[in-house]
Amino acid sequence: MKNLNGVFWLFIIFLFGSNGNAAEPKKIVFAYSSIGSMATGVWMAKEVGAFEKYGIACDTIFISSGPVVVQALIGGDLQGGSAASNAVINAALNGAPIVAVAATANQPYHRLYVQPEINRLEDLKGKTLGVTRFGSITDNLTRILLRKHGLENAVHVRQMGGTVEVAAAFQNRLIAGAVTGDLHAAPPSQPKILVKLIDLGIPYSMNMIAVARDYLRRNRDTVERIVRAYAEGVATMNQDKEKALKVIAKYARIADAKGIENHYLDSVTYLDRVPRAEPEAVQTILEFIGKKGVALETFQDNSIIDKLTREGFIDKLYKKS
């Protein structure tokens, strides 16, 4: 009888203990601030089940501006978000309790799209360029471009709201152009590329994956899982083009095959396999806002990326191919 009682309690412990240890997926809401190439890694992570693979039940949502993503992080409406690096840095330097734990790219893939009659940068004098929101990545890159060419006070910059609104303003000829990743304007609009910002030779951190500092402190394991899922999303994008094209068509809302292909090419060209914001790419932003020399630890925590790199996690993702 004693032995039977022992077996009974072992069974009870196994039954309830196994249920307790089968951890429920951690539920999070994660936002991305663009439907351009900087978001492709997030989309892939969601669509191939990478978040679930690492124990996260993730709802991904689109918020059309980096500063708004930052506000939602601060307010606790999000557990993570991919937002313009300059928006994350500005917020952190102004006391917002957020921190970047990963990044997307260290080169600016945006271009200056203009109306057909604009042939030189000087033709923009007295005209208006559209940006999503003041303080956004499009605003920052627009002003860097204008400053570099001595046009900062000669060209108007207008806040439109989001990428869709910028395209609509261009189509209705309310603006002469815009610095953006891609400009989807319906015919008869004919946007043309006047400048590729990568040709300026300026390193620039595009988007950062950010979380609230308190959330990182209390849920470090969950944040690490988010970063692992994102890195796997980027790896799958590089390894499975057919899947990536379908995901891009779905999330970027691009109908034509050429547009989907161009988006994919930008993604595989610019999205970094090791998602770390490099110091020189961050310094460009700090110099622009007059904060040169600020310690990276003020807004950036590379410890998770460094850990994944040391253990060979990211290398292993690409050895599958």
C-alpha positions as CSV (number, residue, x, y, z in Angstrom):
1,M,0.0,0.0,0.0
2,K,2.9,2.3,0.9
3,N,4.4,1.7,-2.6
4,L,1.0,2.4,-4.2
5,N,0.6,5.6,-2.4
6,G,4.1,6.7,-3.6
7,V,3.2,5.9,-7.2
8,F,-0.1,7.8,-6.8
9,W,1.7,11.0,-5.6
10,L,4.3,10.7,-8.2
11,F,1.5,10.5,-10.8
12,I,-0.2,13.6,-9.3
13,I,3.1,15.5,-9.3
14,F,3.8,14.5,-12.9
15,L,0.3,15.4,-14.0
16,F,0.1,18.9,-12.5
17,G,3.8,19.6,-12.6
18,S,4.1,19.0,-16.3
19,N,1.1,21.3,-16.9
20,G,2.7,23.9,-14.8
21,N,6.0,23.7,-16.6
22,A,4.5,23.8,-20.1
23,A,4.8,27.5,-20.1
24,E,2.1,29.4,-21.9
25,P,3.5,31.6,-24.7
26,K,4.3,35.1,-23.5
27,K,1.8,37.4,-25.1
28,I,3.2,40.7,-26.5
29,V,2.2,43.4,-28.9
30,F,4.9,44.5,-31.3
31,A,4.6,47.5,-33.7
32,Y,6.5,48.4,-36.8
33,S,6.5,52.0,-38.1
34,S,7.0,51.5,-41.8
35,I,5.7,49.3,-44.6
36,G,9.1,49.7,-46.3
37,S,12.0,47.3,-46.3
38,M,13.0,48.0,-42.7
39,A,9.9,46.1,-41.6
40,T,10.5,42.9,-43.7
41,G,12.3,41.1,-40.9
42,V,9.5,41.6,-38.5
43,W,6.9,40.4,-41.1
44,M,8.9,37.3,-41.8
45,A,9.3,36.5,-38.2
46,K,5.6,36.7,-37.8
47,E,4.6,34.7,-40.9
48,V,7.1,31.9,-40.5
49,G,6.2,31.3,-36.8
50,A,9.5,32.5,-35.4
51,F,7.9,34.3,-32.5
52,E,6.0,31.2,-31.6
53,K,9.1,29.0,-32.0
54,Y,10.7,31.0,-29.2
55,G,7.7,31.0,-26.9
56,I,6.0,34.3,-27.8
57,A,2.4,34.9,-28.8
58,C,3.0,38.0,-30.8
59,D,0.5,40.4,-32.3
60,T,2.2,42.6,-34.8
61,I,0.6,46.0,-35.6
62,F,1.4,48.8,-38.0
63,I,1.8,52.3,-36.5
64,S,2.8,54.7,-39.3
65,S,5.3,56.8,-37.4
66,G,8.4,56.1,-35.3
67,P,7.7,58.8,-32.7
68,V,4.2,57.3,-32.2
69,V,5.6,53.9,-31.7
70,V,7.9,55.4,-29.0
71,Q,4.9,57.0,-27.3
72,A,3.1,53.7,-27.3
73,L,6.1,52.0,-25.7
74,I,6.4,54.6,-23.0
75,G,2.6,54.3,-22.4
76,G,2.9,50.5,-22.0
77,D,0.6,49.8,-25.0
78,L,3.4,47.9,-26.6
79,Q,6.0,45.5,-25.3
80,G,8.3,46.0,-28.3
81,G,8.6,48.1,-31.4
82,S,10.7,48.8,-34.5
83,A,10.9,52.5,-34.9
84,A,13.2,55.1,-36.5
85,S,16.5,55.2,-34.7
86,N,16.5,58.9,-34.4
87,A,13.1,58.8,-32.7
88,V,14.3,56.2,-30.2
89,I,17.5,58.2,-29.5
90,N,15.7,61.5,-29.2
91,A,13.2,60.1,-26.8
92,A,15.8,58.4,-24.6
93,L,18.0,61.5,-24.5
94,N,15.0,63.5,-23.3
95,G,14.4,61.1,-20.4
96,A,12.0,58.5,-21.9
97,P,12.5,55.2,-20.1
98,I,13.1,53.2,-23.3
99,V,16.2,51.4,-24.7
100,A,17.2,49.9,-28.1
101,V,18.1,46.2,-27.9
102,A,18.6,45.6,-31.7
103,A,18.5,47.4,-35.0
104,T,17.7,46.8,-38.7
105,A,20.3,48.6,-40.9
106,N,23.3,50.9,-40.7
107,Q,23.0,52.5,-44.1
108,P,20.2,54.8,-45.4
109,Y,18.3,53.0,-48.1
110,H,15.9,56.0,-48.6
111,R,15.8,58.0,-51.8
112,L,14.6,61.5,-52.7
113,Y,11.6,61.0,-55.0
114,V,10.5,64.1,-57.0
115,Q,8.0,65.3,-59.5
116,P,9.0,64.8,-63.2
117,E,9.9,68.4,-63.8
118,I,12.5,68.5,-61.0
119,N,15.9,67.8,-62.4
120,R,18.4,69.2,-59.9
121,L,18.3,69.7,-56.1
122,E,18.4,73.5,-56.8
123,D,15.0,73.1,-58.5
124,L,13.5,72.5,-55.1
125,K,14.1,76.0,-53.9
126,G,10.9,77.5,-52.7
127,K,9.1,74.2,-53.0
128,T,7.9,71.7,-50.4
129,L,9.1,68.2,-49.4
130,G,6.8,65.9,-47.5
131,V,7.8,63.9,-44.4
132,T,5.7,61.5,-42.3
133,R,6.1,63.4,-39.0
134,F,8.6,65.9,-37.6
135,G,11.2,63.9,-35.8
136,S,10.7,60.8,-37.9
137,I,13.3,59.1,-40.0
138,T,12.0,60.7,-43.2
139,D,12.2,64.2,-41.5
140,N,15.7,63.5,-40.2
141,L,17.1,62.3,-43.5
142,T,15.4,65.1,-45.5
143,R,17.0,67.7,-43.3
144,I,20.4,66.0,-43.5
145,L,20.2,66.0,-47.3
146,L,19.1,69.6,-47.5
147,R,21.8,70.7,-45.0
148,K,24.5,68.9,-46.9
149,H,23.5,70.8,-50.1
150,G,23.0,74.2,-48.4
151,L,19.2,74.1,-49.0
152,E,17.9,73.8,-45.4
153,N,16.4,77.2,-45.3
154,A,15.4,77.3,-49.0
155,V,13.0,74.3,-49.1
156,H,9.9,73.9,-47.0
157,V,9.3,70.7,-45.1
158,R,5.7,69.6,-44.4
159,Q,4.4,67.0,-42.0
160,M,1.9,64.7,-43.7
161,G,1.2,62.0,-41.1
162,G,2.3,58.7,-42.6
163,T,3.8,57.1,-45.7
164,V,0.4,56.6,-47.3
165,E,-0.4,60.3,-46.8
166,V,3.0,61.3,-48.2
167,A,2.2,59.3,-51.4
168,A,-1.3,60.8,-51.6
169,A,0.2,64.3,-51.3
170,F,2.7,63.6,-54.0
171,Q,0.0,62.2,-56.3
172,N,-2.1,65.4,-55.8
173,R,1.0,67.5,-56.4
174,L,0.8,69.1,-52.9
175,I,4.5,68.4,-52.5
176,A,7.5,68.5,-54.9
177,G,9.0,65.3,-53.5
178,A,9.8,63.2,-50.5
179,V,12.6,61.3,-48.9
180,T,11.3,57.8,-48.4
181,G,12.1,54.1,-49.0
182,D,9.6,53.8,-51.8
183,L,6.9,56.0,-53.2
184,H,3.8,54.2,-54.4
185,A,1.8,56.8,-56.3
186,A,-0.9,55.8,-58.7
187,P,-0.8,56.9,-62.4
188,P,-0.6,59.5,-63.8
189,S,1.9,60.4,-61.1
190,Q,5.5,59.7,-62.2
191,P,7.8,59.9,-59.3
192,K,11.5,59.7,-60.2
193,I,14.6,59.2,-58.0
194,L,16.8,62.3,-57.8
195,V,19.1,61.2,-55.1
196,K,20.0,57.9,-53.4
197,L,21.0,58.7,-49.9
198,I,23.4,55.8,-49.7
199,D,25.4,57.6,-52.4
200,L,26.1,60.3,-49.8
201,G,28.4,57.9,-48.0
202,I,26.9,58.6,-44.6
203,P,26.5,55.7,-42.2
204,Y,23.0,56.0,-40.6
205,S,21.1,53.8,-38.2
206,M,17.7,53.3,-39.7
207,N,15.4,51.5,-37.3
208,M,15.9,50.2,-33.8
209,I,14.0,47.5,-31.9
210,A,13.2,49.2,-28.6
211,V,11.5,48.2,-25.4
212,A,10.8,50.0,-22.1
213,R,13.7,49.8,-19.7
214,D,11.5,48.4,-16.9
215,Y,10.2,45.7,-19.3
216,L,13.7,44.7,-20.2
217,R,14.6,44.5,-16.5
218,R,11.6,42.4,-15.6
219,N,11.4,40.3,-18.8
220,R,14.9,40.0,-20.1
221,D,14.3,36.4,-21.3
222,T,11.2,37.5,-23.3
223,V,13.2,40.4,-24.9
224,E,15.9,38.0,-25.9
225,R,13.3,35.8,-27.5
226,I,12.0,38.7,-29.5
227,V,15.5,39.4,-30.8
228,R,16.0,35.8,-31.7
229,A,12.7,35.7,-33.6
230,Y,13.6,38.8,-35.5
231,A,17.1,37.5,-36.5
232,E,15.5,34.3,-37.7
233,G,13.0,36.3,-39.7
234,V,15.8,38.1,-41.5
235,A,17.6,34.8,-42.1
236,T,14.5,33.2,-43.6
237,M,14.0,36.2,-45.8
238,N,17.5,35.7,-47.2
239,Q,17.0,31.9,-47.6
240,D,13.5,31.7,-48.9
241,K,12.8,34.3,-51.6
242,E,9.5,32.8,-52.7
243,K,8.1,33.0,-49.2
244,A,9.5,36.5,-48.7
245,L,7.9,37.8,-51.9
246,K,4.5,36.6,-50.7
247,V,5.0,38.2,-47.3
248,I,6.1,41.5,-48.8
249,A,3.0,41.5,-51.1
250,K,0.8,40.9,-48.1
251,Y,2.2,43.5,-45.7
252,A,3.5,46.2,-48.0
253,R,0.3,46.1,-50.0
254,I,2.1,46.0,-53.3
255,A,0.3,44.6,-56.3
256,D,2.8,44.7,-59.1
257,A,5.6,42.1,-59.4
258,K,8.3,44.7,-60.1
259,G,7.4,46.6,-56.9
260,I,7.5,43.4,-54.8
261,E,10.9,42.5,-56.3
262,N,12.4,45.9,-55.7
263,H,11.2,45.8,-52.1
264,Y,12.8,42.4,-51.6
265,L,16.1,43.5,-53.2
266,D,16.2,46.5,-50.8
267,S,15.5,44.1,-47.9
268,V,18.2,41.6,-48.6
269,T,20.7,44.4,-49.5
270,Y,20.2,46.6,-46.5
271,L,18.9,44.6,-43.6
272,D,21.8,43.5,-41.4
273,R,22.2,39.9,-40.6
274,V,23.6,40.8,-37.2
275,P,20.9,43.3,-36.0
276,R,23.2,45.7,-34.1
277,A,23.2,49.5,-34.4
278,E,26.9,50.3,-35.0
279,P,28.5,53.3,-33.3
280,E,29.4,55.2,-36.4
281,A,25.8,54.9,-37.8
282,V,24.5,56.2,-34.5
283,Q,27.0,59.0,-34.4
284,T,25.5,60.5,-37.6
285,I,22.3,61.0,-35.7
286,L,23.9,62.3,-32.6
287,E,25.9,64.8,-34.6
288,F,22.8,66.0,-36.4
289,I,20.9,66.7,-33.2
290,G,23.9,68.3,-31.6
291,K,24.6,65.5,-29.1
292,K,28.0,64.3,-30.4
293,G,29.8,62.2,-27.9
294,V,26.8,61.0,-25.8
295,A,27.5,57.5,-24.4
296,L,25.7,54.7,-26.4
297,E,24.5,53.2,-23.1
298,T,22.2,56.2,-22.7
299,F,19.9,54.7,-25.3
300,Q,21.3,51.4,-26.5
301,D,21.9,48.0,-24.8
302,N,23.9,45.6,-27.0
303,S,24.2,42.9,-24.4
304,I,21.6,40.6,-26.0
305,I,23.1,40.9,-29.5
306,D,26.5,40.4,-28.1
307,K,25.3,37.2,-26.3
308,L,23.7,35.8,-29.4
309,T,26.9,36.6,-31.4
310,R,29.2,34.9,-28.9
311,E,27.1,31.7,-28.8
312,G,27.0,31.5,-32.6
313,F,23.2,31.8,-32.8
314,I,23.1,34.0,-35.9
315,D,25.9,32.1,-37.7
316,K,23.9,28.9,-37.2
317,L,20.8,30.5,-38.8
318,Y,22.8,31.0,-42.0
319,K,24.5,27.6,-42.0
320,K,21.1,26.1,-42.8
321,S,21.3,27.5,-46.3
